[in-house]
């Protein structure tokens, strides 16, 4: 179906399918009402505070500490997720063992399990009298109610992102590539490092960025194991809630704006990684 | 290069397979992966049920005699019953517009639809407080007319709709793009009306993808904590959803009841995962759009 001479600068290509107007109109209206208008309210509130006001709010020591806790621990959790996500995806795709499909399905559990449930479950495991907490307590190690507890929760919520971005790529690897590498005299380690890993790298980075972005905003599963001590184990989203409970809308908005900015930066980074990967490897 | 010239690669040598790691490395990798998953996936799930049944079945069941727990379950079901159909209709409309037509600004629209996924749940709640809260943009107007949004059902529904916004659309858009417009064009040229084409041609083609999207949307809608916690006000028996009720019970050191309510949510997650896996195994082609042709 090619129109004879499409007029220049036409916004929509003609089509025989009906219903564009109503579907498109409804989509825009619903998107505007549910997502764009509320986010605009945040931007409006932020602009009424002004850049200097935002800066001042961010530099408040307690806020700064919370942002540092959130971003630092999310970074660490993202890295652990990326590394173990790669290993888990590799084992699930390449190795055959009983229960493999079941385990593969279970990887999505952190997506499906409500965060509050994950939170109290992790607290029950890692509290000093919990299943795992009890084991490490004699070693002088405390996990729950310290930044380490936050880290564990963040690794939990980010794991599926890391596994699911790498998994399809590993499944698509052409075995002939590995055979060629082996016939040319490479050891298995060399093949893994120099033939298989480079094309997987963009997906690993994307998985890291997704896990990181999710971890930065995570609230439910963290607050139960964090201990929530100001300056020590208080995350930025919790501080937003605290400011709201004090009716300090400006303070809450300032932190939210900074976090939103960071998550858009992460989104942009993901898009850049994918554009680079398409150029370099011809796939996402 | 054609296969007839080259001899088939020798695959029969069992001990010398070149496309896999040595036995030791395989064992180490598998052990690392499986123990990581056991620690991070299996244990948290198991602990929920063990803690819930710590006092025996009677204590477990008595947690649901509490009228507040029953109110929380009712509220969660109500919220999901409103939020999921809203996002279902939106998802179908958005996918229809995006997948069946070519227009300017499409990729921007797709990015905007995905936006709620990259917003922290707490921020998702906050934006509605800024709009409808007492000091919010529309706060004075709502107060003058006696309409309650924040700390009431509408606010909880709105926050839930926001966080589950992309689920159905994001499942359907790639699926319908893959399926193209040929089937619909054939139906239309044979004289079917637009609505009939949608109901008898498009809908059967996308039904498993739609079901899949609704499943994930529902799981998130019932389990959402952060966004709902910001707008709910935590009024027992009134604006407490199940996840919020879990928090209250837990903070009151009523651990068995907290884990009992949590076990219902965990069960929902398990059912969702099972249904999702069954869909993927049985209808994998229909989900990715390959089976429609």
Boltz contact constraints between the chains, C-beta under 6 A:
constraints:
  - contact:
      token1: [A, 11]
      token2: [B, 103]
      max_distance: 6.0
  - contact:
      token1: [A, 11]
      token2: [B, 104]
      max_distance: 6.0
  - contact:
      token1: [A, 12]
      token2: [B, 103]
      max_distance: 6.0
  - contact:
      token1: [A, 13]
      token2: [B, 102]
      max_distance: 6.0
  - contact:
      token1: [A, 15]
      token2: [B, 101]
      max_distance: 6.0
  - contact:
      token1: [A, 16]
      token2: [B, 185]
      max_distance: 6.0
  - contact:
      token1: [A, 16]
      token2: [B, 188]
      max_distance: 6.0
  - contact:
      token1: [A, 17]
      token2: [B, 100]
      max_distance: 6.0
  - contact:
      token1: [A, 17]
      token2: [B, 181]
      max_distance: 6.0
  - contact:
      token1: [A, 17]
      token2: [B, 184]
      max_distance: 6.0
  - contact:
      token1: [A, 18]
      token2: [B, 194]
      max_distance: 6.0
  - contact:
      token1: [A, 19]
      token2: [B, 194]
      max_distance: 6.0
  - contact:
      token1: [A, 20]
      token2: [B, 101]
      max_distance: 6.0
  - contact:
      token1: [A, 23]
      token2: [B, 93]
      max_distance: 6.0
  - contact:
      token1: [A, 23]
      token2: [B, 96]
      max_distance: 6.0
  - contact:
      token1: [A, 23]
      token2: [B, 97]
      max_distance: 6.0
  - contact:
      token1: [A, 24]
      token2: [B, 97]
      max_distance: 6.0
  - contact:
      token1: [A, 26]
      token2: [B, 93]
      max_distance: 6.0
  - contact:
      token1: [A, 27]
      token2: [B, 93]
      max_distance: 6.0
  - contact:
      token1: [A, 27]
      token2: [B, 94]
      max_distance: 6.0
  - contact:
      token1: [A, 27]
      token2: [B, 97]
      max_distance: 6.0
  - contact:
      token1: [A, 30]
      token2: [B, 90]
      max_distance: 6.0
  - contact:
      token1: [A, 34]
      token2: [B, 161]
      max_distance: 6.0
  - contact:
      token1: [A, 34]
      token2: [B, 162]
      max_distance: 6.0
  - contact:
      token1: [A, 35]
      token2: [B, 115]
      max_distance: 6.0
  - contact:
      token1: [A, 38]
      token2: [B, 127]
      max_distance: 6.0
  - contact:
      token1: [A, 38]
      token2: [B, 128]
      max_distance: 6.0
  - contact:
      token1: [A, 38]
      token2: [B, 131]
      max_distance: 6.0
  - contact:
      token1: [A, 39]
      token2: [B, 127]
      max_distance: 6.0
  - contact:
      token1: [A, 41]
      token2: [B, 127]
      max_distance: 6.0
  - contact:
      token1: [A, 41]
      token2: [B, 130]
      max_distance: 6.0
  - contact:
      token1: [A, 41]
      token2: [B, 131]
      max_distance: 6.0
  - contact:
      token1: [A, 41]
      token2: [B, 137]
      max_distance: 6.0
  - contact:
      token1: [A, 42]
      token2: [B, 127]
      max_distance: 6.0
  - contact:
      token1: [A, 42]
      token2: [B, 130]
      max_distance: 6.0
  - contact:
      token1: [A, 45]
      token2: [B, 130]
      max_distance: 6.0
  - contact:
      token1: [A, 84]
      token2: [B, 36]
      max_distance: 6.0
  - contact:
      token1: [A, 87]
      token2: [B, 29]
      max_distance: 6.0
  - contact:
      token1: [A, 87]
      token2: [B, 32]
      max_distance: 6.0
  - contact:
      token1: [A, 87]
      token2: [B, 33]
      max_distance: 6.0
  - contact:
      token1: [A, 88]
      token2: [B, 33]
      max_distance: 6.0
  - contact:
      token1: [A, 91]
      token2: [B, 29]
      max_distance: 6.0
  - contact:
      token1: [A, 91]
      token2: [B, 30]
      max_distance: 6.0
  - contact:
      token1: [A, 91]
      token2: [B, 33]
      max_distance: 6.0
  - contact:
      token1: [A, 95]
      token2: [B, 30]
      max_distance: 6.0
  - contact:
      token1: [A, 105]
      token2: [B, 273]
      max_distance: 6.0
  - contact:
      token1: [A, 105]
      token2: [B, 277]
      max_distance: 6.0
  - contact:
      token1: [A, 106]
      token2: [B, 41]
      max_distance: 6.0
  - contact:
      token1: [A, 108]
      token2: [B, 273]
      max_distance: 6.0
  - contact:
      token1: [A, 109]
      token2: [B, 41]
      max_distance: 6.0
  - contact:
      token1: [A, 112]
      token2: [B, 219]
      max_distance: 6.0
  - contact:
      token1: [A, 112]
      token2: [B, 269]
      max_distance: 6.0
  - contact:
      token1: [A, 112]
      token2: [B, 272]
      max_distance: 6.0
  - contact:
      token1: [A, 112]
      token2: [B, 273]
      max_distance: 6.0
  - contact:
      token1: [A, 113]
      token2: [B, 269]
      max_distance: 6.0
  - contact:
      token1: [A, 114]
      token2: [B, 223]
      max_distance: 6.0
  - contact:
      token1: [A, 114]
      token2: [B, 243]
      max_distance: 6.0
  - contact:
      token1: [A, 114]
      token2: [B, 265]
      max_distance: 6.0
  - contact:
      token1: [A, 115]
      token2: [B, 225]
      max_distance: 6.0
  - contact:
      token1: [A, 116]
      token2: [B, 225]
      max_distance: 6.0
  - contact:
      token1: [A, 116]
      token2: [B, 243]
      max_distance: 6.0
  - contact:
      token1: [A, 116]
      token2: [B, 246]
      max_distance: 6.0
  - contact:
      token1: [A, 116]
      token2: [B, 247]
      max_distance: 6.0
  - contact:
      token1: [A, 117]
      token2: [B, 262]
      max_distance: 6.0
  - contact:
      token1: [A, 117]
      token2: [B, 265]
      max_distance: 6.0
  - contact:
      token1: [A, 117]
      token2: [B, 266]
      max_distance: 6.0
  - contact:
      token1: [A, 120]
      token2: [B, 250]
      max_distance: 6.0
  - contact:
      token1: [A, 120]
      token2: [B, 262]
      max_distance: 6.0
  - contact:
      token1: [A, 121]
      token2: [B, 44]
      max_distance: 6.0
  - contact:
      token1: [A, 121]
      token2: [B, 47]
      max_distance: 6.0
  - contact:
      token1: [A, 121]
      token2: [B, 48]
      max_distance: 6.0
  - contact:
      token1: [A, 122]
      token2: [B, 44]
      max_distance: 6.0
  - contact:
      token1: [A, 124]
      token2: [B, 47]
      max_distance: 6.0
  - contact:
      token1: [A, 124]
      token2: [B, 51]
      max_distance: 6.0
  - contact:
      token1: [A, 125]
      token2: [B, 43]
      max_distance: 6.0
  - contact:
      token1: [A, 125]
      token2: [B, 47]
      max_distance: 6.0
  - contact:
      token1: [A, 156]
      token2: [B, 40]
      max_distance: 6.0
  - contact:
      token1: [A, 175]
      token2: [B, 19]
      max_distance: 6.0
  - contact:
      token1: [A, 178]
      token2: [B, 19]
      max_distance: 6.0
  - contact:
      token1: [A, 179]
      token2: [B, 9]
      max_distance: 6.0
  - contact:
      token1: [A, 179]
      token2: [B, 18]
      max_distance: 6.0
  - contact:
      token1: [A, 182]
      token2: [B, 18]
      max_distance: 6.0
  - contact:
      token1: [A, 188]
      token2: [B, 21]
      max_distance: 6.0
  - contact:
      token1: [A, 213]
      token2: [B, 118]
      max_distance: 6.0
  - contact:
      token1: [A, 217]
      token2: [B, 120]
      max_distance: 6.0
  - contact:
      token1: [A, 219]
      token2: [B, 121]
      max_distance: 6.0
  - contact:
      token1: [A, 219]
      token2: [B, 122]
      max_distance: 6.0
  - contact:
      token1: [A, 219]
      token2: [B, 226]
      max_distance: 6.0
  - contact:
      token1: [A, 220]
      token2: [B, 225]
      max_distance: 6.0
  - contact:
      token1: [A, 220]
      token2: [B, 226]
      max_distance: 6.0
  - contact:
      token1: [A, 237]
      token2: [B, 120]
      max_distance: 6.0
  - contact:
      token1: [A, 237]
      token2: [B, 122]
      max_distance: 6.0
  - contact:
      token1: [A, 240]
      token2: [B, 122]
      max_distance: 6.0
  - contact:
      token1: [A, 241]
      token2: [B, 122]
      max_distance: 6.0
  - contact:
      token1: [A, 249]
      token2: [B, 135]
      max_distance: 6.0
  - contact:
      token1: [A, 252]
      token2: [B, 126]
      max_distance: 6.0
  - contact:
      token1: [A, 256]
      token2: [B, 123]
      max_distance: 6.0
  - contact:
      token1: [A, 256]
      token2: [B, 126]
      max_distance: 6.0
  - contact:
      token1: [A, 259]
      token2: [B, 120]
      max_distance: 6.0
  - contact:
      token1: [A, 263]
      token2: [B, 118]
      max_distance: 6.0
  - contact:
      token1: [A, 267]
      token2: [B, 118]
      max_distance: 6.0
